[in-house]
Structure formats: C-alpha cells, structure tokens
Amino acid sequence: MELHTIHTGYFKLDGGAMFGVVPKALWQKHIPADANNLCTWAMRSMLIEHENRLLLIDTGIGDKQSDKFFSHYHLHGDMNLKGELAKRGFALEDVTDVLLTHLHFDHVGGAVDRRANGTLEPTFPHAQYWSCERHWDWAMHPNPREKASFLSENLLPLEASGQLAFVPREDRWNRTMFNDRFPGLEIFFADGHTDSQMIPVISYRGKKVAFMADLIPAVAHIPTAWVIGYDTRPLLTMEEKTLLLKTAAKEEWVLFFEHDAQNACCTVEQTDKGIRLREKAPSLEHLFRS
C-alpha cells in the first residue's frame, strides 16, 4: 500500500471564521492574515494505492463554478487535481473509489466536472463515490447555517450517475467497511463540524494515519478549544477532538491535514497542558523518512 499527497491548490478564508472565539492576537502567531484578515489554506487530498485500486479522499473545490463565486475565495497556486494525479502516473479513469469526508464545496467540488457541452458529470467515470447516508440527507435538507456550503451542482450529478454509495453508520466507528478493498482503513464519524463527517484512519507502515478533514484543519487547531467558527456544534467538536487526540498521542498516530498551508502532517503528545504538537512535517514522506 502507498499513500500519495494530492494538492489541489490554495484558497483564502477569513481568519476569524477559521478560529472562532480564539483572539486574533493568539491565532495570527501561527497563521498570519493579510490586510483583509484573510488567511491562506491548502486543499490537500490523499490518494491510497492498494493493488489494482485507487482511493481518493476529498477532491478540493474544483473549477466549474463562476468567476464571481471563486472571487470570494481567492484561489491560487499552480496545482490541480488532474495534474497532480498525472504526476504520479494516474489518470482520472484510474480512480476506483472516492471518499468524501463531507459535502461542503471545498471538499467535494472536484468530484463533478462540467463537460464541454455544459453537462455536469462525475469527474472520475469509473469510481464509486462514498458518502454517509445520514450526512447526505443532512446536505439535501440543509440548515440555514450550512446551506451555502452544500451546492446542488456538486451533489445531484453524483446521485443521478448511479455511482454514489454510502458508508453505513451505526456507532462512532465503522472499522470493517473497506476491509476487502483497502485493508486497515477505518472511519471515525464526527458530528461537531457537520453531521456525520467521516474521518478516515488508515494503517500504513506500522502506524495509523488519520485524515483530519475539518475536525482539525491545521496544526494550529490542535488545542481543544481552537475550533473553527463554521462548526455547527462546537462543544461536540471539542469532545470529538479530545477523544481522537488522546488515542493519537497514545498510539503515535500521524495526523494528515487537509487545510494547513505549511504542514501536511504531524504527531502529537500528551503534556501537562493537554495534547500538543510533537513533530510537524511538510509532507508524509518527510515524516516517515524520519
């Protein structure tokens, strides 16, 4: 099994929105803002290669939206989903599975492409797209707080294609769903950011690597109270972070960050101030080499 980091570009979001009640005097020491209080964030996906299967976790924001839409997010960088796959010797047609941690536009936008004739089709023609039925229903009947993050053009073409499937949820974990496709891949369900966000945890080279999605977007969000302002249930996010981080510290997991512009991953440790950063790295390869 091999893990590949797939960069799909950078965007900007308001620093206050990304740090909630944490004062700017504290968070700007970690992630500085520009003159408009905007901070740069990555859109980093993961590709899991196992035998004849390829699983892509999240797809970035895509490129099918209007210029007006993109103007709000200041996309930049020369990376894109198709190009990053090609660098690793893969085409869109090679991807067999796409796991969508949740359905906000910066995670699912690249899952659907606008063809030359204007139709919207799944970007990966041979892939099974995996969501959670509870979260899908949440997105189909959105609350006012999240409505702007669930875009029909990112979701309805997946449903219409017949390529959409669901990861069953009965409890906090689903440890068996992908055993036949990607051995060692488990799913942790988190409800603080949005209902039934999926956090994939994969066994890799003797360690576990957790794709943190929006539960912990960046190294700066490791402290329990540092939760993002977009969370629908911030107190629950704090509980979920504590649960996962205690296990990560005890078992020496690697945390993989989707949105940290500087750090792709890190390890954590227990301190007298709680769980804190142990070692950070700009790439998975760097951390596993060390």
Residue, then its C-alpha position, 0 to 999 in steps of 0.5 A: m500500500e502507498l499513500h500519495t499527497i494530492h494538492t489541489g491548490y490554495f484558497k483564502l478564508d477569513g481568519g476569524a471564521m477559521f478560529g472562532v472565539v480564539p483572539k486574533a492576537l493568539w491565532q495570527k502567531h501561527i497563521p498570519a492574515d493579510a490586510n483583509n484578515l484573510c488567511t491562506w489554506a491548502m486543499r490537500s487530498m490523499l490518494i491510497e494505492h492498494e493493488n489494482r485500486l485507487l482511493l481518493i479522499d476529498t477532491g478540493i473545490g474544483d473549477k466549474q463554478s463562476d468567476k464571481f463565486f471563486s472571487h470570494y475565495h481567492l484561489h491560487g497556486d499552480m496545482n490541480l487535481k488532474g495534474e497532480l494525479a498525472k504526476r504520479g502516473f494516474a489518470l482520472e479513469d484510474v480512480t476506483d473509489v472516492l471518499l468524501t469526508h463531507l459535502h461542503f464545496d471545498h471538499v467535494g467540488g472536484a468530484v463533478d466536472r462540467r463537460a464541454n457541452g455544459t453537462l455536469e458529470p462525475t469527474f472520475p467515470h469509473a469510481q464509486y463515490w462514498s458518502c454517509e447516508r445520514h450526512w447526505d440527507w443532512a446536505m439535501h435538507p440543509n440548515p440555514r447555517e450550512k446551506a451555502s456550503f452544500l451546492s446542488e451542482n456538486l451533489l445531484p450529478l453524483e446521485a443521478s450517475g448511479q455511482l454514489a454509495f454510502v458508508p453505513r453508520e451505526d456507532r462512532w466507528n465503522r472499522t470493517m467497511f473497506n476491509d476487502r478493498f483497502p485493508g486497515l482503513e477505518i472511519f471515525f464519524a464526527d458530528g461537531h463540524t457537520d453531521s456525520q463527517m467521516i474521518p478516515v484512519i488508515s494503517y500504513r507502515g506500522k502506524k495509523v494515519a488519520f485524515m483530519a478533514d475539518l475536525i482539525p484543519a491545521v496544526a494550529h487547531i490542535p488545542t481543544a478549544w481552537v475550533i473553527g467558527y463554521d462548526t455547527r456544534p462546537l462543544l461536540t467538536m471539542e469532545e470529538k477532538t479530545l477523544l481522537l487526540k488522546t488515542a493519537a498521542k497514545e498510539e503515535w498516530v500521524l495526523f494528515f491535514e487537509h487545510d494547513a498551508q505549511n504542514a501536511c502532517c504531524t504527531v502529537e503528545q500528551t503534556d501537562k497542558g493537554i495534547r500538543l504538537r510533537e513533530k510537524a512535517p511538510s509532507l508524509e514522506h518527510l515524516f516517515r523518512s524520519 
